[in-house]
């Protein structure tokens, strides 16, 4: 460790970087717990008045539950589509598999505003009646959540020895039985972690929701954005506290299910 | 002889399940392929087609009347060329600043050998990345606004007058600061993998040959992280030029980048065709950066293997 100890200038810069990354989140928590009308420095004291205001506000509370419901719906479909696709990518030797994988993951890095606009126009054009409903938002969110399931389940499959299932098959188990009894238990924690990712990505999704939401179908990020454009409403920060708690709980839960260090390490190797 | 027969027999027995297995494997990917075709490829394809239709306010449907008018308009108006330039410059600046801020953070994470501490740092990065951007921007606005914490502090210590404030947001600077906040976790995670992959004995060899620690870092470790630096920067560039929420809130609609123009054309002017044209240009810029990113990534991992 002595030879590889981290030089102090590097350490100092990293501390500044972490402060920059985490300070805004800390400030939201403080702003939601402030006793005053808005956050001042030094703070005026702590109170739960804005948390109470959030719990009584029609606007944020309904948006919070709308997002929660949307994220659950997204999680179910993204987990099924993503797990199946990850199994395919792990087992098939088809030519152009790398390109197929890139195609599956591509929505994440392509502009959400553009994809949201394309879906919005497509829903109107095709007469599906999905524009500005929870169903249209659902489809947009599945596009952006599924890649996270593919990545996480893919990592679990890479760590799993495929020949175990082959052994079960050669002993006479049907394909479905071999999968359910041998492979599924081995990758189930990866699937659970992937579905948590899918939930959280949907819950925080803004860009693709922009064109697809409507006043009666408004996820939390859109509701917060609409109020932030005009004023700082501390009850929005109180809503933020609940969202922050949800995200931290999910990441900790993910860490219990899969080794985060190995998961992230593998995705870099791709 | 008997061995060969046995092998042939085994081969025949394995061939039948292998065939059905290949067919079953294909069934796994059909649902996602269908979903992506219907709700991704076709809508984006129709968007491209819409951009080639003559501008008709309020009309969404695609017609067979093809023209390049919208593109000619885009490339002949300084307004939109400036917006493109602004988006590209913004993406490049954000990539550079994010790299400088993220590298020491990634270095410290990669070199933290203690498993618990290492996991704790990664959890912080992952939590920041997964957290809703609107919430993080709320915090940024409370810190950087005219009446924000930074200005209050500057007034408190008497650096600026009681009535004045330093303009830290609602301008280009604010958008850069917000996008760096957005992009940091992506850059960190890309760099950690690459820095961890560098053989530490190389730096040790340089040091044992008399190089100072600084020199060993700048001559060995930093150059060896170049593939990660390049792919991380391309990823951050693609993410930054695509963002609507950061320019909207941190720029207060005063920094007119491409995503802002798209929304204004479509939601405020109902000009679908011209909005689609700007959207196609943004899509191609972003997809171009992602394509180079994938090639760089493939070469980097290919070299390692």
Interface residues (C-beta under 8 A of the other chain):
Chain A: X1 X3 X4 X6 X7 X10 X11 X13 X14 X16 X17 X18 X20 X21 X22 X23 X24 X25 X26 X27 X28 X31 X38 X39 X40 X41 X80 X81 X82 X84 X85 X87 X88 X89 X91 X92 X98 X100 X102 X103 X104 X106 X107 X109 X110 X111 X112 X113 X114 X115 X117 X118 X119 X121 X122 X124 X125 X139 X142 X143 X146 X169 X175 X197 X200 X201 X203 X204 X206 X207 X210 X211 X220 X221 X224 X225 X228 X229 X232 X236 X237 X240 X243 X244 X247 X248 X250 X251 X252 X254 X255 X260 X261 X264 X265 X267 X268 X269 X270
Chain B: X17 X20 X21 X22 X24 X25 X26 X28 X29 X31 X32 X35 X36 X39 X40 X42 X43 X44 X46 X47 X50 X60 X61 X62 X101 X102 X104 X105 X107 X108 X111 X112 X113 X115 X118 X119 X122 X123 X124 X125 X126 X127 X128 X130 X131 X132 X133 X134 X135 X136 X137 X138 X139 X140 X141 X142 X143 X149 X152 X153 X156 X180 X181 X184 X185 X189 X190 X192 X193 X194 X196 X197 X200 X204 X207 X213 X214 X217 X228 X235 X238 X239 X241 X242 X243 X244 X245 X248 X249 X259 X262 X263 X266 X267 X272 X275 X276 X279 X282 X283 X286 X287 X290 X293 X294 X297 X298 X301 X304
